Amino acid sequence: MDEHRRKFLEGAAGLGAIALAGELFAQDKPAAKEPPAPPGTVPNEVVKREKVAAMQYHSERPLTGSVPAHEHDFDVTPTDRMFIRNNLLTPDIDAAQHRLTVKGLVDREISFSVEELKKAFPVVSFQAMLECAGAGRTAFNPRPSGTTWSETGGMGCPRWTGVRLADLLRAAGLKANAVHVAGQGGDPGMVPTAPPVIRSIPISKAMEEHTIIAWDMNGAPLPKVHGYPLRLVVPGWVGSASIKWLHTLTVLDAPFKGTYMTASYVMPKWPVEPGSKMPPDTVSTEDWPVKSMITYPAPNARFKGNAPITVRGRAWVGEGSVERVEISVDEGKTWHRARLSPRGDKYAWRTFTFQYQPERFGYVTFLARAWDDRGNVQPILPHWNPLGYFWNGIHRVGVIVEA
């Protein structure tokens, strides 16, 4: 075994994953009084001041939060509406002292300061989706344990700026047996035995041109809670793959084994009975299935008379492309094709619109479902799984048409 990989695995394995189980799978029941933030971390109240009042917080340790669907009615997700998903605490990092190292199965170990990184490789900028693996978890029945993301909470599609991970890997030189690249974040836990946040991705995804090391979100430096000064962005895949506060990339000859790869962010290889335990045969979560949500109108909005109502929303898929979106106003008996915006960046969501002419007064329900280029369609209910990942059921919004 390569010496770099051996040291990397030994260092991560010796940090007591079991001791952190309570922190990793924290529920949305914050303590009556939160202890003060440890030195070198950013207090939650400071983070919250940078977010809109509509942000709904699901847990405090770790900090998680998101806005409901009608607060997502933007082509590009504003930074103050981007979801929060910490696994540990928010570190307060001095960018001037921060370095990024690439090591492991490479021809040469390389290291950069933030400013060196910005000058060493071509800078790229694009819009791309990130979504927590557990987004929509509360819609499953029975409800799995974990952060109580609402049906339409835990995602965002901002604009990212940084350098391609592939350029760094080429500069380091990949050895023939390189299979996965593991990113390690600098977020501390509440206890010294908390394992570091490490996840790995296949070389093929690492070399994809949209997988980047980012320092900007929406044209401004990353907020501290979103990974300042550097984060990995693995668009279209579960958000946990996009390691925040990135300081080390290690090239491995196999997928990394650790808390965030084996104890969490896994699914049964085959569908299981709702309510059952995780089977031994699992797969790591990767790209998101096709999904959509209605962002306008808001639930229970009121409209006067028989004037047309514009239904608007966003649709996306982890890999591939969104091919069409359909709207139903009769509980799925019939479906009408919505208008899709032109294709943007590869991993960006697409806006859809549909003009509805009211045919009666009273309560009207809109349903939306998206199709991808491989023929996959949003299900009424996705397969249940023990950790509540990949909810992509059909979204519905009801409104009142008044006389």
C-alpha positions in Angstrom: 0.0 0.0 0.0 1.3 3.5 -0.9 2.8 5.2 2.2 0.8 8.4 1.7 -2.5 6.4 1.6 -1.5 4.3 4.6 -0.8 7.4 6.8 -4.0 9.0 5.5 -6.2 6.1 6.4 -4.6 5.5 9.7 -5.0 9.1 10.8 -8.7 9.2 9.9 -9.5 5.7 11.3 -8.1 6.5 14.7 -10.5 9.3 15.5 -13.4 7.4 17.0 -16.3 7.4 14.5 -18.6 5.8 17.0 -18.1 8.6 19.5 -19.5 11.1 17.0 -22.6 9.2 16.2 -24.8 11.6 18.1 -23.2 14.6 16.4 -23.4 13.2 12.9 -27.0 12.2 13.1 -28.2 15.2 15.1 -31.9 15.8 15.0 -33.7 19.1 14.9 -34.1 19.4 18.7 -31.6 22.1 19.8 -30.7 22.2 23.4 -32.5 24.8 25.6 -29.3 26.8 25.8 -26.5 26.3 23.3 -22.9 26.2 24.7 -20.6 29.0 23.5 -18.8 28.4 20.3 -15.3 27.0 20.8 -12.4 29.2 20.0 -11.6 29.3 16.3 -15.2 28.7 15.2 -17.9 31.0 14.0 -21.0 31.3 16.3 -24.3 30.3 14.8 -25.8 33.7 15.5 -23.2 35.3 13.3 -23.9 32.9 10.5 -27.7 33.5 10.8 -27.3 37.3 10.4 -26.1 36.7 6.8 -29.3 34.7 5.9 -32.8 35.9 5.1 -35.5 35.8 7.7 -37.3 33.0 5.8 -34.4 30.6 6.5 -35.8 27.7 8.5 -33.3 26.1 10.9 -33.5 22.4 11.5 -30.7 21.9 14.0 -28.1 24.0 15.8 -25.3 21.4 16.4 -24.6 20.8 13.5 -26.1 23.9 12.0 -28.6 23.1 9.2 -31.1 25.4 7.5 -33.0 26.0 4.2 -35.7 28.2 2.7 -39.1 26.8 1.4 -39.8 26.4 -2.3 -41.5 29.8 -2.8 -38.3 31.5 -1.5 -36.3 29.8 -4.3 -38.0 31.8 -7.1 -34.7 32.9 -8.6 -32.8 31.7 -11.7 -29.6 31.9 -9.6 -29.9 31.1 -5.9 -28.9 34.2 -3.8 -26.2 33.6 -1.3 -28.5 34.6 1.6 -30.9 31.8 0.5 -28.3 29.0 0.0 -29.0 26.1 2.3 -26.7 25.4 5.3 -25.5 21.9 6.0 -22.7 21.5 8.5 -21.5 18.1 9.6 -19.4 19.7 12.4 -18.8 23.3 13.4 -18.1 26.4 11.2 -14.3 27.1 11.4 -13.0 30.7 11.4 -10.0 30.3 9.0 -7.4 32.9 8.1 -7.2 32.7 4.3 -3.6 34.1 4.4 -2.5 31.1 6.4 -4.5 28.5 4.6 -2.9 26.0 2.2 -4.3 23.3 -0.1 -2.2 20.1 -0.5 -2.5 17.4 -3.1 -0.8 14.1 -2.1 -1.2 10.3 -2.2 -0.9 8.4 -5.5 0.7 11.3 -7.4 4.1 11.8 -9.0 4.8 14.9 -6.9 3.1 16.3 -3.9 2.0 19.9 -4.5 0.8 22.7 -2.2 -0.7 26.1 -2.7 -1.7 29.1 -0.7 -5.1 30.6 -1.7 -3.5 33.4 -3.7 -1.1 31.0 -5.4 -3.9 28.8 -6.4 -5.8 31.6 -8.0 -2.7 32.4 -10.2 -1.6 28.9 -11.0 -4.4 27.6 -13.1 -7.2 28.9 -15.5 -10.1 30.4 -13.5 -13.6 29.1 -14.4 -17.1 30.3 -13.4 -20.4 28.7 -13.9 -23.8 28.0 -12.2 -24.3 24.6 -10.7 -26.7 22.7 -8.4 -25.8 21.4 -4.9 -28.3 19.5 -2.8 -28.0 17.7 0.5 -28.5 13.9 0.1 -31.3 14.1 2.7 -33.2 17.0 1.1 -37.0 16.2 1.3 -36.4 13.6 4.1 -39.6 14.5 6.0 -41.7 13.4 3.0 -40.8 9.8 3.5 -43.2 7.6 5.4 -42.1 6.4 7.9 -39.8 9.3 8.4 -36.2 8.3 8.6 -33.9 9.8 11.3 -31.6 12.7 10.4 -32.0 16.4 9.6 -35.6 17.2 9.1 -35.3 18.8 5.6 -38.7 19.7 4.2 -39.9 18.3 0.9 -38.3 21.3 -0.9 -35.5 22.2 1.5 -31.8 21.6 1.2 -30.8 22.7 -2.3 -29.5 25.7 -4.2 -28.1 26.7 -7.6 -25.6 29.6 -7.2 -22.7 30.6 -9.4 -19.3 29.3 -8.5 -15.8 30.5 -9.3 -12.5 28.6 -8.9 -10.1 26.3 -10.7 -10.7 22.8 -12.1 -9.7 19.9 -9.8 -8.5 18.2 -13.0 -5.8 20.8 -13.5 -4.4 20.3 -10.0 -4.4 16.5 -10.5 -2.6 16.8 -13.8 0.0 19.1 -12.2 0.6 16.5 -9.5 0.6 13.6 -12.0 -1.7 10.7 -11.3 -0.2 7.2 -10.8 -1.6 4.3 -12.8 -3.5 2.8 -9.8 -5.3 6.1 -8.9 -9.0 5.3 -8.4 -10.5 7.9 -6.0 -9.7 11.4 -4.8 -10.6 12.2 -1.1 -11.2 15.7 0.1 -10.7 16.6 3.7 -12.3 19.7 5.4 -11.0 21.7 8.3 -14.3 21.9 10.3 -13.8 20.9 14.0 -16.1 18.9 16.1 -17.4 19.5 19.6 -15.2 16.7 20.9 -11.5 16.0 20.1 -12.4 12.5 18.9 -14.7 13.7 16.1 -13.5 12.2 12.9 -12.6 14.7 10.2 -15.0 15.2 7.3 -13.5 13.2 4.5 -15.3 11.9 1.4 -13.9 10.6 -1.9 -15.1 10.7 -5.5 -14.1 8.6 -8.5 -11.3 9.8 -10.7 -13.8 10.2 -13.6 -15.8 12.7 -11.6 -12.7 14.4 -10.2 -11.5 15.0 -13.8 -14.9 16.3 -15.1 -14.4 19.9 -16.0 -17.1 21.2 -13.7 -15.6 19.7 -10.6 -13.7 22.6 -9.1 -12.0 24.1 -6.1 -14.0 27.3 -5.5 -13.3 30.4 -3.6 -16.3 32.6 -4.8 -20.0 32.2 -4.7 -22.1 34.6 -6.8 -19.1 36.8 -7.4 -18.1 37.3 -3.8 -15.8 35.3 -1.4 -17.4 32.2 0.0 -19.2 32.9 3.3 -17.5 31.2 6.2 -20.4 28.8 6.6 -20.1 27.8 3.0 -16.5 26.8 3.1 -14.3 29.9 3.1 -11.6 30.2 1.9 -11.8 27.0 -0.3 -14.3 24.3 -1.0 -14.6 21.4 -3.4 -17.6 21.8 -5.7 -18.9 18.5 -7.1 -22.0 19.6 -9.0 -25.0 17.4 -9.4 -23.8 15.0 -6.7 -24.9 14.9 -3.1 -23.7 18.0 -1.2 -21.5 16.1 1.2 -19.1 15.4 -1.7 -18.4 19.1 -2.0 -16.1 19.3 1.0 -16.0 22.7 2.7 -12.9 24.3 4.2 -10.8 22.1 1.9 -7.2 21.7 2.9 -6.1 18.3 1.6 -6.8 16.2 -1.5 -5.5 12.6 -1.3 -5.4 10.3 -4.4 -6.3 6.7 -3.4 -6.3 3.3 -5.0 -9.9 2.6 -3.6 -12.8 4.6 -2.3 -12.1 6.1 1.1 -13.5 4.2 4.1 -14.6 6.3 7.0 -17.6 7.8 8.8 -18.9 9.9 5.9 -18.5 7.2 3.4 -19.6 4.1 5.2 -21.8 5.1 8.2 -23.6 7.8 6.4 -24.4 8.8 2.8 -25.1 5.3 1.8 -28.2 3.6 0.4 -29.4 0.0 0.0 -28.2 -1.5 -3.2 -31.7 -2.7 -3.8 -35.1 -1.3 -2.6 -36.1 -2.3 0.9 -39.3 -2.5 2.9 -40.2 0.9 4.4 -39.2 1.0 8.1 -36.5 -1.6 7.8 -32.9 -1.3 8.9 -29.9 -0.7 6.5 -28.9 -3.9 4.8 -25.3 -4.9 4.6 -25.3 -4.5 0.8 -25.1 -0.7 0.2 -23.8 1.8 -2.3 -22.5 5.3 -1.7 -24.7 8.2 -2.7 -23.6 10.0 -5.8 -25.7 11.9 -8.4 -29.2 13.2 -7.8 -32.2 11.8 -9.6 -34.4 14.1 -11.7 -36.4 16.5 -9.6 -38.5 19.7 -9.7 -40.3 22.1 -7.5 -42.9 24.8 -7.9 -41.5 28.2 -6.8 -44.5 30.3 -7.7 -47.2 30.7 -6.5 -46.6 30.1 -2.8 -48.9 27.6 -1.0 -52.4 29.0 -0.3 -51.8 32.1 -2.4 -55.1 33.8 -3.4 -56.1 34.9 -6.8 -59.1 37.0 -7.9 -61.4 36.3 -10.7 -60.5 34.2 -13.8 -57.3 36.0 -14.8 -54.5 33.6 -15.9 -52.2 32.2 -13.2 -48.5 31.8 -14.0 -47.0 28.6 -12.5 -43.2 28.8 -12.3 -40.6 26.5 -10.9 -37.1 24.9 -11.3 -36.1 21.4 -12.5 -32.7 19.6 -12.4 -31.0 16.3 -12.5 -27.6 15.2 -11.2 -26.2 13.8 -14.4 -27.7 14.2 -17.8 -30.3 16.9 -18.7 -33.9 17.9 -18.0 -35.9 17.2 -21.1 -39.4 18.3 -20.1 -41.6 19.4 -17.2 -45.3 18.7 -17.0 -48.0 20.3 -14.9 -51.3 18.7 -13.7 -54.3 20.6 -12.3 -56.5 17.5 -11.8 -54.5 15.4 -9.4 -52.4 13.7 -12.1 -55.3 12.6 -14.4 -53.9 14.7 -17.2 -50.6 16.5 -17.7 -49.7 19.6 -19.7 -46.3 20.4 -21.0 -44.7 23.5 -19.3 -42.3 25.9 -21.1 -38.6 25.3 -20.3 -36.0 28.0 -20.3 -33.1 27.6 -22.7 -30.3 25.3 -21.4 -27.7 27.1 -19.3 -24.6 25.7 -17.7 -24.4 21.9 -17.6 -25.3 21.4 -14.0 -27.6 24.4 -13.6 -31.3 24.0 -13.0 -33.9 25.1 -15.6 -36.8 27.4 -15.1 -40.2 26.2 -16.2 -43.5 28.1 -16.6 -47.1 27.2 -17.3 -50.0 29.5 -17.9 -53.2 28.2 -16.1 -56.6 29.6 -17.0 -58.9 29.0 -14.0 -62.0 27.1 -14.9 -63.7 27.4 -11.6 -63.5 29.1 -8.2 -62.2 27.4 -5.1 -59.1 25.4 -4.2 -56.8 24.4 -7.1 -53.7 22.1 -6.8 -50.8 22.3 -9.2 -48.5 19.2 -9.5 -45.1 19.3 -11.3 -43.0 16.4 -12.6 -39.8 16.5 -14.6 -38.3 14.0 -17.1 -34.6 13.6 -17.9 -32.9 12.6 -21.1 -32.7 9.0 -20.1 -36.4 8.6 -19.8 -36.5 8.9 -16.0 -39.5 10.7 -14.5 -40.2 11.9 -11.0 -42.2 9.3 -9.2 -45.3 10.0 -7.1 -43.3 8.4 -4.2 -39.6 7.4 -4.5 -38.2 4.2 -2.9 -38.0 4.5 0.9 -34.5 4.1 2.4 -33.3 4.0 6.0 -31.4 7.3 5.9 -34.0 9.2 3.9 -31.9 10.1 0.8 -32.8 11.2 -2.7 -36.4 12.3 -2.1 -37.7 13.4 -5.6 -41.4 12.8 -5.3 -43.9 15.0 -7.3 -44.2 18.5 -5.7 -47.7 20.0 -5.3 -48.9 23.5 -4.4 -52.5 24.5 -3.7 -54.0 28.0 -4.2 -57.4 29.6 -3.8 -59.2 31.2 -6.8 -61.7 33.7 -5.4 -64.8 35.0 -7.1 
